[in-house]
Amino acid sequence: MVGGALALSAFCLWAATDSVVLAAGLVAGMACLGAFALLFRQNVDHAPRQDVLPPDWSVTHAAADFADFGLAITDRAGRLVCANDLYSRWMGGPRPPAALQFDGKGAEDIATALRGAWRDGRSELPMLSRGAAEYRVALRRSGASDDYMVWQFEPFLRRSLAVEAAELVSGNLGDLLARSGLMAVTLGPEGRIRACNSAFALRATGDGAANLTGRDFASYLRSDERGAIFFETEGRRGVPLRLVHLPIEADRDDGPALVLLRDDDGAVHDRTAALAHVENLLANLPLGLALLDRDGRFLFANDSFAKMAGLADGSLPPYPGDLVIREDKGALADAVRRHAGGQLTSGDLAVRPHGRPDEVLSLTLSGVRGLGEAAVMLSLKDSGEETKLKRQIAQQTKMEAVGQLAGGVAHDFNNILTAIIGHCDLMLLRLTPGDSHYDDIQQIKNNSNRAASLTRQLLAFSRQQTLRPQVLQLPDLVSDVSNLLKRLLGEQVKLEVRHGRGLGPVRADPGQLEQVIVNLGVNARDAILDAVRRSGAKNGTVTIETAAVGPADVRAMESDVLPEGDYIRLSVTDSGTGIPKDVLGKIFEPFFTTKEMGKGTGLGLSTVYGIVKQSGGYIFARNVKGGGARFEVFLPVHKTARGETGRRIEKAQEKPQDTWGTGTILLVEDEDMVRAVAERALTRQGYTVETASDGEEALEIFAQGRAYDLIVSDVVMPNMDGPAMARELRKKRPDLPILFMSGYAEEQLRQSIDLDNVAFLPKPFSVQQIAEAVGDVLRKERAGK
């Protein structure tokens, strides 16, 4: 159709003008215009359509949050597609404006303004109320196709004086009032708190950050019979308050109000006089006491406080934090601030003095009222002795625990050594000296005996060693051991022995007491040799002294450990360099040694300590003037019974070698290896032996009616121990002899067993020793009959 029209137009032009050129020009021009239109249409069709793509509302939301007014965007259907955070906070959430509830005709005004904006492109609402808030609203149509409506909400700030007062009291103004000692509160018409500053919250509840909004103001106050007002939390010790009531609305006395409180200035004179009187009282007390004002400054400190704090000239620094080390300043300042404005409570704080950082002082803080400017009282106490006592108790507890552990280990180890030594004896009985295996077995036995001496050390430390106490004279024992000690001391160390007069007898195990003297002498020698190496001296001296100590001497010593009584003192003094202060409290601990690695077990002095304590004595160590150390052993004087001479009892003559015997023995032992050794040893000596693994099995065997000449039993066994079994057997045969085997102390066992006609055999024992013990018991029994 376009081509036909173009041809018709060219024909008419040619007919009218009779010009072929004009007709051809028309055709060419129209063709060019058609080509250009076609090309433009193709470019337009292939270009991207921006209004087709969905808008990125996250970018719009981010941009809208920069606005200081509420902004919302809705579509044609009235749905909210975007809103900034300010709009959501004001309107209670992201809801479209048309769906909100407004005061009065607000909903109708919104609908009218919305229709006008869709029609005219924009509209405004000069005033729109929603609760206590009022807004100016502007609407504008927007979008590529005018499909969206933009809402702008600007608030009217019509705030009441009550609201402004509440914000000021809870803000910077309230802090300024608190620093000036004023407590501020805003109240609603119903008497409930709308806002308060930190000073009021601190005095009312003890917490300056407490939220008291909505609480009853009167519940925090009380009044006495004279009408004076106090804080309820401070009780009778509180300070009277002066209260100023300021109505916020001038035409209403029962409306919102601002209340200011402070301590009653009318009582300042009385409180100042009371403070002076209290200071006079505190100055004469032996306790370290001081008073601080509300800012934490010193007002007063007595002489005891200045002395404990290390103030030689008595001059006080401005603040108590100046008296302690830097690490304790912050905690002390916080505690003072808390007690200065809070409740009248007290609290303890451990601080270290500035000049003595190793010492710890106990500082007690308590809030005070009614003493003028005084707000905090400090009480200083030197807790050094208390701390020392706690360390001593902890040390004693540790020693007891280690002692129990050592005793238990040694007891179990004794059973193993009993089996080893016993089997060695049985094998040696089948061999003769010179045999190829004899020496090897003998070496095993010797090493086992050395191990047995180690267990005796452990038992001595734990005070569970089997002792054989005798009544003896201490000078005789020292004389006997002096020759051995001289050889141990060497040529560079001289031994001096001095004895006092009128020494009474003591009761102790002579062998163990000799070990005490030897150990103390060897330690003194090592200290002297160490001093010789350091100073270049040629020799030193070890002095052993004995002396009688009476009750008056004990009182003069002022010892908290040694009770009054008669003692024999054994002193071992060396001329070495003494014991370092940090080591002096640890020397009796097990496994503690100052010697080089591999040159000391740390059991020497702990063994000495255990032997002395088990013998009923006391041991002390101290440094002496001029250098050196002294160990003093106090043994109680034994009250000599009739027939005792007080001289050392000589060792019994060697027992006869003939250990053969006859009789029926019931052997009770829970350790299989020990039971096997004892059974074989007694059977070889001619006895008939029956065995049981515990006390209950022994009672069952005994109930079968067979007669036994002797019961040989271990003390500690599972199910039923030896003493319990012995009591049941004695009910049927009161005269039945019993021989107990144990690695624990005989004195301990006798106190716990409480049975007559009972003998003891310490572990570990050899075949010869158990045979001799059984023979002795049976011979005494038959001799008694």
C-alpha positions in Angstrom: 0.0 0.0 0.0 2.9 2.4 0.8 4.6 1.5 -2.5 1.4 2.0 -4.5 0.7 5.4 -2.8 4.3 6.4 -3.5 3.9 5.4 -7.3 0.6 7.2 -7.6 2.1 10.4 -6.0 5.1 10.3 -8.4 2.7 9.8 -11.4 0.6 12.8 -10.4 3.7 15.0 -9.9 4.9 14.0 -13.4 1.5 14.7 -15.0 1.3 18.1 -13.3 4.8 19.3 -14.0 5.8 17.1 -16.9 9.1 16.7 -15.1 10.6 13.2 -14.7 13.4 14.6 -12.4 10.9 15.9 -9.9 9.0 12.6 -9.9 12.2 10.6 -9.5 13.4 12.9 -6.7 10.1 12.4 -4.8 10.5 8.6 -5.1 14.2 8.7 -3.9 13.4 11.0 -1.0 10.5 8.9 0.2 12.7 5.8 -0.1 15.4 7.4 2.1 12.9 8.4 4.7 11.5 4.9 4.8 15.0 3.4 5.2 15.8 5.8 8.1 12.5 5.0 9.8 13.1 1.3 9.5 16.7 1.6 10.9 15.5 3.7 13.9 12.8 1.2 14.7 15.2 -1.7 14.8 17.5 0.2 17.2 14.7 1.1 19.5 13.4 -2.5 19.5 16.9 -3.9 20.5 17.6 -1.3 23.2 17.1 -2.5 26.9 13.9 -1.2 28.6 14.9 0.3 31.9 11.3 0.4 33.3 10.8 -3.3 32.9 13.5 -4.3 35.4 12.4 -4.4 39.1 13.8 -1.6 41.3 16.5 -2.4 44.0 14.7 -1.5 47.2 17.7 -2.3 49.4 19.6 0.6 47.9 16.6 2.8 48.4 16.3 1.7 52.0 20.0 2.4 52.7 19.6 5.9 51.1 16.4 6.7 53.0 18.1 5.9 56.4 20.2 9.0 56.0 17.1 11.1 56.2 16.1 12.7 59.5 12.4 12.2 58.8 10.2 9.2 58.4 10.0 8.0 54.8 7.8 5.3 53.2 7.0 4.1 49.6 3.8 2.4 48.6 2.5 1.0 45.3 -0.8 1.4 43.5 -2.4 -1.2 45.7 -1.4 0.6 48.9 1.2 -2.0 49.9 4.4 -0.8 51.6 7.4 -1.6 49.5 10.1 0.3 51.4 10.5 2.3 54.6 13.4 3.7 56.6 14.1 2.7 60.2 12.9 6.0 61.6 9.5 5.5 60.1 9.3 1.9 61.4 10.3 3.1 64.9 7.7 5.9 65.0 4.9 3.9 63.5 5.5 0.7 65.5 6.7 -1.4 62.6 6.9 -1.4 58.8 3.2 -0.9 58.0 1.6 1.2 55.2 0.5 4.6 56.3 -3.1 4.1 55.1 -3.4 1.1 57.5 -2.3 3.1 60.6 -4.6 4.4 63.3 -4.5 8.2 63.6 -6.4 10.5 66.0 -9.6 12.2 65.0 -10.2 12.3 61.3 -6.7 11.3 60.5 -7.7 8.2 58.5 -10.1 10.3 56.3 -7.4 13.0 55.8 -4.9 10.4 54.7 -7.3 8.9 52.2 -8.1 12.4 50.7 -4.5 13.4 50.5 -3.6 10.0 48.8 -6.3 10.5 46.1 -5.1 14.0 45.5 -1.5 12.9 45.1 -2.4 10.2 42.6 -4.4 12.7 40.6 -2.1 15.8 40.9 1.3 14.2 41.6 1.6 15.6 45.1 -0.3 16.7 48.2 0.3 17.6 51.9 -1.2 17.3 55.3 -0.2 20.1 57.6 -1.1 18.2 60.9 -1.6 14.6 61.7 -1.8 13.3 65.3 -1.0 9.8 66.5 -1.0 9.5 70.3 1.4 12.0 71.8 3.2 12.6 68.5 2.2 15.0 65.8 3.5 14.9 62.2 3.5 17.0 59.0 2.9 14.7 56.0 3.9 15.2 52.4 3.0 12.8 49.5 4.6 12.7 46.0 3.9 10.4 43.1 7.0 8.9 41.6 8.4 6.1 39.5 9.0 5.5 35.7 5.3 4.9 35.2 4.2 6.9 38.3 3.4 3.6 40.0 4.7 4.5 43.5 3.8 7.0 46.2 6.5 8.5 48.4 5.4 9.5 52.0 7.4 11.9 54.2 6.6 12.3 57.9 8.1 15.2 59.9 7.4 15.3 63.6 6.2 18.3 65.6 8.3 18.5 68.8 5.7 19.6 71.3 7.2 18.2 74.5 5.9 18.8 78.0 8.0 20.2 80.8 7.7 16.9 82.8 9.3 15.0 79.9 12.2 17.5 79.6 12.7 17.4 83.4 12.9 13.6 83.4 15.5 13.7 80.6 17.6 16.3 82.4 17.6 14.4 85.7 18.6 11.1 84.1 21.3 12.9 81.9 24.2 15.2 82.4 22.4 17.5 84.8 21.6 14.7 87.1 25.3 13.7 87.1 26.3 17.3 88.0 23.7 17.3 90.9 25.1 13.9 92.1 28.6 15.3 92.3 27.3 18.2 94.4 25.7 15.8 96.8 22.2 16.4 95.5 19.8 13.5 94.8 17.2 14.3 92.1 13.9 12.5 91.3 11.0 13.3 88.9 7.7 11.9 89.9 4.4 11.4 88.1 1.0 12.5 89.5 0.6 9.0 91.1 3.9 9.4 93.1 5.9 6.9 91.0 9.4 7.6 89.8 9.8 8.7 86.2 13.6 9.3 86.4 16.3 9.7 89.0 20.0 10.4 89.1 22.7 7.9 90.2 23.1 9.5 93.6 19.5 8.7 94.6 19.7 5.2 93.1 22.9 4.4 95.0 21.5 5.6 98.4 18.2 4.0 97.8 19.3 0.6 96.6 23.1 0.4 96.8 23.4 0.3 93.0 23.9 3.5 91.2 22.9 2.0 87.9 19.6 0.6 89.1 16.5 1.3 87.0 13.8 2.7 89.3 11.3 3.8 86.7 7.8 3.1 87.8 8.7 2.3 91.4 6.9 3.9 94.3 9.0 6.8 95.6 7.7 6.6 99.1 8.7 3.0 99.5 12.4 4.0 99.6 11.9 6.5 102.5 10.8 6.3 106.1 10.2 8.8 108.8 10.7 8.7 112.6 8.5 10.0 115.4 9.9 13.5 114.9 9.1 13.6 111.2 12.7 13.3 110.0 13.0 11.5 106.7 15.6 8.7 106.2 16.4 6.1 103.5 14.7 2.8 104.3 17.8 0.8 103.4 20.0 2.7 105.9 17.9 1.9 108.9 18.5 3.6 112.2 22.1 4.5 111.4 21.0 6.7 108.4 21.4 10.4 108.2 18.3 12.7 108.1 17.4 14.0 104.7 16.2 17.5 103.6 13.5 17.2 100.9 12.5 19.9 98.4 9.3 19.3 96.4 9.0 21.4 93.1 5.7 21.1 91.1 6.4 21.0 87.4 2.9 22.3 86.4 2.3 25.6 88.3 -1.5 25.2 88.3 -1.4 21.7 89.8 0.0 20.7 93.1 -0.9 17.0 92.6 0.7 16.8 89.2 4.3 15.9 88.1 7.0 17.1 90.4 10.8 17.4 90.7 12.1 16.3 94.1 15.6 17.2 95.4 17.1 15.5 98.4 20.3 16.0 100.4 21.6 15.3 103.9 20.1 17.6 106.4 22.5 20.6 106.9 20.9 21.4 110.2 22.6 18.3 111.8 26.1 19.2 110.5 27.1 20.8 113.8 26.0 17.8 115.9 27.7 15.4 113.5 30.9 17.4 113.6 30.9 17.2 117.3 30.2 13.5 117.2 33.1 13.1 114.7 35.5 14.8 117.1 34.4 12.6 119.9 34.7 9.5 117.8 38.2 10.5 116.7 39.3 10.8 120.3 38.0 7.3 120.9 39.6 5.8 117.8 43.0 7.4 118.7 43.3 5.3 121.8 42.3 1.9 120.3 45.0 -0.6 119.4 43.3 -1.3 116.1 44.4 0.5 112.9 41.4 2.8 112.1 41.0 5.7 109.7 38.1 7.9 108.4 37.6 9.1 104.8 35.3 11.7 103.3 32.9 11.1 100.3 35.7 11.8 97.8 37.9 9.1 99.5 40.3 11.6 101.1 41.8 10.9 104.5 40.2 12.8 107.4 41.8 11.0 110.3 44.0 8.0 111.1 45.1 6.8 114.6 48.7 5.9 115.4 48.1 2.1 115.0 46.9 2.7 111.4 49.9 4.8 110.6 52.3 2.2 112.1 50.7 -0.7 110.2 50.7 1.3 107.0 54.4 2.1 107.3 54.1 5.9 107.9 57.1 6.6 110.0 56.5 10.3 110.5 52.7 9.8 110.9 51.9 12.1 107.9 48.9 10.9 105.9 48.9 11.0 102.1 45.8 12.4 100.4 44.2 9.1 99.4 44.5 5.5 100.8 45.5 4.3 97.3 48.9 6.1 97.9 49.7 3.5 100.6 49.5 0.4 98.5 51.3 -0.9 95.4 50.1 0.0 92.0 48.3 -3.3 91.3 46.0 -2.7 94.3 45.2 0.9 93.7 42.2 0.3 91.4 40.5 -2.2 93.6 40.9 0.0 96.7 39.6 3.1 94.9 36.5 1.2 93.7 35.8 -0.2 97.2 36.1 3.3 98.7 33.8 4.8 96.1 31.2 2.0 96.6 31.1 2.4 100.4 31.2 6.2 100.3 27.8 6.6 98.7 26.2 3.2 99.1 24.6 1.1 101.9 26.1 1.0 105.3 27.8 -2.4 104.7 31.3 -3.6 105.3 33.7 -5.6 103.1 37.3 -6.9 103.3 40.1 -6.3 100.9 43.6 -7.8 100.9 46.2 -5.1 100.0 50.0 -4.9 99.9 51.8 -1.9 101.3 53.8 0.3 99.0 57.1 -0.2 100.8 56.5 -3.9 101.7 55.1 -5.6 98.6 55.7 -9.1 100.0 53.4 -8.5 103.0 49.6 -8.8 102.9 47.4 -6.6 105.0 43.7 -7.1 105.6 41.7 -3.9 105.0 38.1 -3.7 106.1 35.9 -0.9 104.7 32.5 0.2 106.0 30.2 3.1 105.2 29.3 5.5 108.1 26.7 8.2 108.5 26.2 10.9 111.1 29.9 11.8 111.5 30.1 15.0 109.5 32.2 14.7 106.4 33.2 11.1 107.3 31.7 8.6 104.9 34.0 5.5 105.1 35.9 3.9 108.0 39.0 1.8 107.3 40.2 -0.9 109.6 43.7 -2.2 108.9 44.9 -5.6 110.2 48.2 -7.3 109.8 47.3 -10.8 108.5 50.9 -12.0 108.4 50.6 -14.2 111.4 47.2 -15.5 110.2 48.8 -16.3 106.8 51.7 -17.9 108.5 49.4 -20.1 110.6 47.5 -21.1 107.5 50.7 -22.1 105.7 51.7 -24.1 108.8 48.4 -25.9 108.8 48.6 -26.6 105.1 52.2 -27.9 105.6 51.1 -30.1 108.4 48.2 -31.5 106.4 50.6 -32.1 103.5 53.1 -33.9 105.8 50.3 -36.1 107.2 49.1 -37.0 103.7 52.6 -37.8 102.5 53.2 -39.8 105.7 50.1 -41.9 105.2 51.1 -42.5 101.6 54.6 -43.5 102.6 53.4 -45.8 105.3 51.0 -47.6 102.9 53.6 -48.0 100.2 56.2 -49.2 102.8 53.7 -51.7 104.2 52.9 -53.2 100.8 56.6 -53.2 99.9 57.4 -55.1 103.2 55.2 -58.0 102.0 57.1 -58.2 98.8 60.4 -58.1 100.6 59.3 -60.7 103.1 58.6 -63.1 100.2 61.9 -62.3 98.5 64.0 -62.7 101.7 62.1 -65.8 102.7 62.6 -67.6 99.4 66.3 -66.6 99.5 66.6 -68.2 102.9 64.9 -71.4 101.7 67.2 -71.7 98.7 70.3 -71.0 100.9 69.3 -73.8 103.2 69.6 -76.2 100.3 73.0 -74.9 99.2 76.4 -74.7 100.8 78.9 -71.8 100.7 81.0 -72.1 97.6 78.2 -73.3 95.5 77.9 -71.5 92.1 74.4 -70.2 93.0 75.0 -69.5 96.7 76.8 -66.1 96.2 74.1 -64.9 93.7 71.3 -65.8 96.1 73.2 -64.2 99.0 73.6 -61.0 96.9 69.8 -60.9 96.2 69.2 -61.2 100.0 71.6 -58.5 100.8 70.0 -56.1 98.3 66.6 -57.0 99.7 67.8 -56.1 103.2 69.0 -52.7 101.9 65.5 -52.2 100.4 64.1 -53.2 103.8 66.1 -50.4 105.4 64.6 -47.9 102.9 61.1 -49.0 103.9 62.1 -48.5 107.5 63.0 -44.9 106.7 59.6 -44.4 105.1 57.9 -45.9 108.1 60.0 -43.8 110.4 58.9 -40.7 108.5 55.2 -41.7 108.7 55.7 -42.7 112.4 54.6 -46.2 111.6 57.9 -47.9 112.2 58.2 -50.9 114.4 60.3 -49.6 117.3 61.7 -51.6 120.3 61.9 -48.9 122.9 64.2 -49.4 125.9 64.9 -47.3 129.0 68.4 -45.8 128.5 70.7 -43.0 129.4 71.3 -40.6 126.6 75.0 -39.9 127.4 75.8 -43.7 127.2 74.2 -43.8 123.7 76.1 -40.7 122.5 79.4 -42.2 123.7 78.7 -45.5 121.9 78.0 -43.8 118.6 80.8 -41.2 118.9 83.5 -43.5 117.6 81.5 -44.3 114.5 80.6 -40.7 114.0 84.3 -39.6 114.2 85.1 -41.8 111.3 82.2 -40.5 109.3 83.1 -36.8 109.9 86.6 -37.1 108.5 89.8 -35.3 109.3 88.6 -31.7 108.5 85.7 -31.9 111.0 86.3 -32.0 114.8 83.8 -33.7 117.1 83.2 -32.2 120.5 80.8 -34.0 123.0 79.5 -32.3 126.2 77.1 -33.8 128.7 75.1 -32.0 131.4 74.5 -33.2 134.9 71.4 -34.8 136.5 70.1 -36.3 133.3 67.2 -38.6 133.8 66.5 -41.7 131.6 64.6 -41.7 128.4 62.6 -44.4 126.7 63.4 -44.9 123.0 64.6 -47.4 120.5 68.5 -47.3 120.8 69.1 -48.3 117.2 66.7 -45.6 115.8 68.1 -43.0 118.2 71.6 -43.8 117.0 70.3 -43.3 113.5 69.1 -39.8 114.5 72.5 -38.8 115.9 74.3 -40.2 112.9 72.0 -38.4 110.4 72.3 -35.1 112.2 76.1 -35.5 112.4 76.5 -36.3 108.7 74.3 -33.3 107.8 76.4 -31.0 110.0 79.6 -32.4 108.4 78.2 -31.6 104.9 77.4 -28.1 106.0 80.9 -27.5 107.4 82.6 -28.9 104.3 80.4 -26.6 102.1 81.5 -23.7 104.2 85.1 -24.7 104.0 85.0 -24.8 100.2 83.4 -21.4 100.1 85.6 -19.6 102.7 88.9 -21.5 102.3 89.0 -22.4 106.0 90.9 -25.5 107.1 88.4 -27.2 109.4 85.2 -27.0 111.4 83.5 -28.3 114.5 80.5 -30.4 115.3 79.3 -30.2 118.9 77.0 -32.7 120.5 75.5 -31.7 123.8 73.1 -33.2 126.3 71.3 -31.2 129.0 68.3 -31.5 131.4 65.4 -29.1 130.7 62.8 -28.5 133.3 59.4 -26.8 133.2 60.8 -23.4 134.0 63.2 -23.7 131.1 60.4 -24.6 128.8 58.4 -21.5 129.9 61.4 -19.3 129.3 61.6 -20.6 125.7 58.0 -19.3 125.1 57.4 -22.1 122.6 53.9 -22.7 121.3 54.8 -26.3 120.4 56.7 -27.7 123.3 54.5 -28.4 126.3 55.8 -27.9 129.8 57.6 -30.9 131.4 60.9 -32.6 132.1 63.0 -33.3 129.0 66.5 -34.3 128.0 67.8 -32.1 125.2 70.2 -33.5 122.6 71.8 -30.7 120.6 73.9 -31.1 117.4 75.6 -27.8 116.4 77.8 -27.1 113.4 80.1 -24.2 112.5 78.8 -24.0 108.9 77.0 -21.1 107.1 73.6 -21.8 108.6 70.3 -22.7 107.0 68.8 -20.2 104.5 65.6 -18.6 105.6 63.6 -19.9 102.7 64.8 -23.4 103.3 64.4 -23.5 107.1 60.7 -24.3 106.9 61.1 -27.2 104.4 64.1 -29.2 105.8 61.8 -31.8 107.4 59.8 -32.4 104.3 60.2 -35.7 102.6 62.4 -35.8 99.4 63.5 -32.2 100.0 67.3 -31.8 99.7 69.7 -29.0 99.0 72.4 -31.4 97.7 73.3 -31.8 94.1 71.3 -34.1 91.8 72.0 -37.8 92.7 73.7 -37.0 96.0 70.7 -36.9 98.4 67.4 -38.8 98.7 65.8 -36.1 100.9 64.7 -38.7 103.5 67.4 -38.1 106.1 65.9 -35.3 108.1 62.3 -36.5 107.5 63.4 -39.9 108.9 64.9 -38.1 111.9 61.6 -36.2 112.4 59.5 -39.3 112.2 61.7 -41.2 114.7 61.7 -38.3 117.2 57.9 -37.8 117.0 57.2 -41.5 117.3 59.4 -41.6 120.4 57.2 -38.9 121.9 59.8 -36.1 121.4 60.2 -32.8 119.6 62.8 -31.5 117.2 63.6 -27.9 116.2 66.2 -26.3 113.9 67.5 -22.8 114.1 70.5 -20.7 113.1 73.0 -19.6 115.7 74.8 -16.3 116.0 78.2 -16.2 114.3 77.2 -18.8 111.7 76.1 -22.4 111.8 72.9 -24.3 112.6 71.7 -26.1 115.6 69.3 -29.1 115.8 67.7 -29.7 119.2 65.9 -32.9 120.1 63.7 -32.9 123.2 62.9 -36.4 124.6 60.6 -36.6 127.7 62.2 -38.0 130.8 61.0 -41.5 131.5 59.5 -42.0 135.0 61.6 -45.0 136.2 59.5 -47.8 137.5 60.6 -50.0 140.4 63.4 -52.3 139.5 64.7 -50.2 136.6 68.1 -48.7 137.0 67.8 -46.0 134.5 70.9 -47.3 132.7 70.9 -48.5 129.2 69.6 -52.0 128.9 72.1 -54.2 127.1 71.1 -56.1 124.0 69.8 -59.5 124.7 72.1 -62.4 124.2 72.0 -64.2 120.9 69.1 -66.6 120.8 69.9 -70.3 120.5 70.3 -71.6 117.0 68.0 -74.5 117.7 64.7 -73.3 116.3 63.1 -76.8 115.9 59.8 -77.2 117.6 56.5 -79.1 117.6 52.9 -78.0 117.6 50.0 -77.1 115.4 49.9 -73.6 114.0 47.1 -71.8 112.1 48.7 -69.3 109.7 46.4 -66.5 108.5 47.8 -64.2 105.7 46.1 -62.6 102.8 49.3 -62.2 100.7 49.9 -65.6 98.9 53.6 -65.1 98.6 54.1 -64.2 102.3 51.8 -67.1 103.3 53.8 -69.6 101.2 57.1 -68.5 102.7 55.9 -68.6 106.3 54.3 -72.0 105.8 57.4 -73.6 104.3 59.6 -72.0 106.9 57.6 -73.3 109.8 57.0 -76.7 108.2 60.8 -77.1 107.9 61.2 -76.4 111.6 58.9 -79.4 112.5 55.5 -77.6 113.0 52.2 -78.7 111.5 50.8 -75.7 109.6 47.4 -75.0 108.3 46.7 -71.8 106.3 43.8 -69.4 105.8 43.7 -66.4 103.4 41.6 -64.1 105.8 40.0 -63.9 109.1 36.6 -65.4 108.1 38.3 -68.5 106.6 40.3 -68.9 109.7 37.2 -68.9 111.9 35.6 -71.5 109.7 38.7 -73.7 110.0 38.9 -73.2 113.7 35.2 -74.1 114.1 35.9 -77.6 112.8 37.2 -78.5 116.2 40.9 -79.0 115.7 43.2 -77.8 118.5 45.8 -75.2 117.7 48.8 -74.3 119.8 49.4 -70.9 118.1 47.7 -68.5 115.7 50.1 -66.6 113.4 48.2 -63.8 111.7 48.7 -60.7 109.7 47.1 -57.6 111.1 45.6 -55.8 108.1 43.5 -58.1 105.9 40.4 -57.7 103.7 36.9 -58.7 105.0 38.0 -59.4 108.6 41.4 -58.2 109.9 43.6 -60.0 112.4 42.5 -58.3 115.7 38.8 -58.9 114.9 39.5 -62.5 114.2 41.6 -62.8 117.4 38.7 -61.5 119.5 36.3 -64.1 118.1 38.9 -66.9 118.7 39.5 -65.7 122.3 35.8 -66.1 123.0 36.2 -69.9 122.6 39.8 -70.2 123.8 40.8 -67.3 126.1 44.3 -68.6 126.6 45.1 -69.1 122.9 48.5 -67.4 122.1 48.6 -65.2 119.0 51.6 -63.9 117.0 50.8 -60.9 114.8 52.9 -60.1 111.7 52.8 -56.5 110.5 54.9 -53.8 109.0 53.3 -51.1 111.1 54.5 -49.8 114.4 54.1 -52.2 117.4 53.1 -49.3 119.7 50.3 -48.3 117.3 49.1 -51.8 117.0 49.0 -52.5 120.7 46.8 -49.4 121.2 44.4 -50.5 118.5 44.3 -54.2 119.2 43.9 -54.1 123.1 44.5 -57.8 123.6 46.5 -59.7 126.2 49.0 -62.5 125.5 49.9 -61.1 122.0 53.3 -61.1 120.4 54.5 -59.1 117.3 56.8 -60.0 114.4 57.8 -57.0 112.3 57.9 -57.3 108.5 60.0 -58.0 106.5 61.3 -61.1 108.3 63.6 -64.0 107.4 63.0 -67.7 107.8 65.2 -67.7 110.9 63.3 -64.8 112.5 59.8 -66.3 112.1 61.1 -69.6 113.5 62.6 -67.8 116.5 59.5 -65.8 117.1 57.2 -68.8 117.0 59.6 -70.8 119.2 59.7 -67.9 121.8 55.9 -67.7 122.0 55.4 -71.4 122.4 58.1 -71.8 125.0 56.6 -68.9 127.1 53.2 -70.5 126.8 54.3 -73.9 127.8 56.4 -72.5 130.6 53.4 -70.6 131.9 51.3 -73.7 132.0 
